[in-house]
Amino acid sequence: MSLMVCPLASGSSGNAIYIGDEKNKILIDCGLSGKKTEELLRSRGTSCSELDGIIVTHEHSDHIRGAGILARRWKIPVFTRPGTWGAGGQILDSVPSNQQKLLLSGLNFGRLEIDYFHLSHDACEPVGLLIRWGKKQIGLVTDLGESTTQLEKKIYGSDILIVEANHDPDMLATGPYPYFLKKRVKGPSGHLSNDDCGLLLSRVLNEKPVQVYLAHLSQENNDPQIARLTVENFLKSKGKGSGIEIEVASRYCASFPFKLL
């Protein structure tokens, strides 16, 4: 049996990550239209009818846009924190009440066990996720302004890491955003820069091989090549470059999938 991990889309245009083995399949966030989500899942050999659940990390529209329609159309339960249910507006209110579930630590789907932890972001109750599959684990941290020791302890030694590398500080400073938005992005409740991503990764990598996805890149304030090079150079400067495969998660299409055995 193997486990596939595949970001289906990543960025302010919409976020969704597919994780599944032969028996159980889940979607982390559903920020695309229902039609687009169905299309991208089919491109990875599965369908919405096979999903055991949708897990929502926070209520921003690029993470919940398609959750209501998919929940209704395919009768998929949606799991998130109480604060997110309260802040999700019409989109999350449209999930049928019997499919509205609380995200709790130790949530299980077959061999998949999900734990959550709080993140620093300007949402009501945003969370990162640790997903265990047997002895393997996947750490997911996007949409956060700063890292914490607790977060780093949670995802330390993961086999797959999906980590935000939202912006290049120089591109943000000279880019088109108004001052208030620049301040939000680089603030403690905003988004991680490429440099911050490299620092976080340097603290949670151990000696084993790891697959890294750089996620939630800004279209205006970042570039995939800059993000990758910045993170790679930072890790090499810390003696952490060996055995690390880095993939930049695609904005509009499914990324290259990674399989755990």
FENCOR-V250436 format. One record per backbone hydrogen bond with DSSP energy under -1.0 kcal/mol. NH is the residue of the N-H (numbers start at 1). CO is the residue of the C=O. E is the energy in kcal/mol with one decimal. If there is no record, write none. Layout:
nh->{NH	NH}
co->{CO	CO}
e->{E	E}
This chain:
nh->{3	4	5	6	8	9	10	14	15	16	17	18	19	20	21	26	27	28	29	30	31	37	38	39	40	41	42	43	44	45	46	50	51	52	54	55	56	63	65	66	67	70	71	72	73	74	75	78	79	80	85	86	87	88	92	93	94	95	99	100	101	103	106	107	107	109	112	113	114	115	117	119	122	123	127	128	129	130	131	132	133	136	138	139	140	141	145	152	153	154	155	157	158	159	160	161	162	163	164	165	166	168	172	173	174	182	183	184	185	186	190	191	194	197	198	199	200	201	202	203	205	210	211	212	213	214	215	218	227	228	229	230	231	232	233	234	235	236	237	239	240	244	245	247	249	255	258	260}
co->{260	20	258	18	16	16	250	11	62	9	28	6	26	4	24	19	53	17	55	63	15	33	34	35	36	37	38	39	41	42	41	47	48	25	77	27	79	60	61	30	64	66	67	68	69	70	71	99	54	101	81	82	83	84	88	89	90	92	96	97	78	80	114	104	114	112	109	132	107	130	128	126	189	121	57	117	140	115	138	113	136	133	131	160	129	162	120	148	149	150	151	204	155	137	137	211	139	213	141	215	192	221	168	169	170	178	179	180	181	182	187	185	167	193	194	195	196	197	198	199	201	243	159	245	161	247	163	166	223	224	225	226	227	228	229	230	231	232	233	236	235	241	210	212	214	7	5	3}
e->{-2.6	-3.1	-2.6	-2.7	-2.7	-1.4	-1.1	-1.9	-2.0	-2.0	-1.8	-2.8	-2.3	-2.2	-2.6	-3.0	-2.0	-3.2	-3.5	-2.9	-2.8	-2.5	-2.4	-2.1	-2.5	-2.3	-2.2	-1.6	-1.3	-1.9	-2.1	-1.6	-1.5	-3.5	-2.2	-3.0	-2.7	-2.4	-1.9	-2.8	-2.0	-2.1	-2.3	-2.3	-2.7	-2.5	-1.1	-3.0	-3.2	-1.8	-2.1	-1.9	-1.5	-1.1	-1.2	-2.3	-1.4	-1.3	-2.4	-1.0	-3.1	-2.2	-1.2	-1.1	-1.5	-2.9	-2.4	-2.5	-3.3	-2.7	-1.8	-1.9	-1.7	-2.1	-1.5	-3.0	-2.1	-2.7	-2.8	-3.0	-2.7	-2.0	-2.6	-2.7	-2.8	-3.0	-3.2	-2.3	-2.2	-1.8	-1.8	-2.9	-1.6	-2.4	-1.5	-2.7	-2.9	-2.3	-2.1	-2.5	-2.2	-3.0	-2.6	-2.4	-1.9	-2.2	-2.6	-1.8	-2.7	-2.2	-1.9	-3.0	-2.4	-2.3	-2.3	-2.2	-2.7	-2.7	-2.2	-1.0	-1.5	-2.1	-2.3	-3.5	-3.1	-2.6	-2.8	-3.1	-2.8	-2.4	-2.5	-2.6	-2.3	-2.9	-2.8	-2.0	-2.5	-2.4	-2.0	-1.6	-3.3	-1.1	-2.5	-2.9	-2.6	-2.9	-2.4	-2.7}
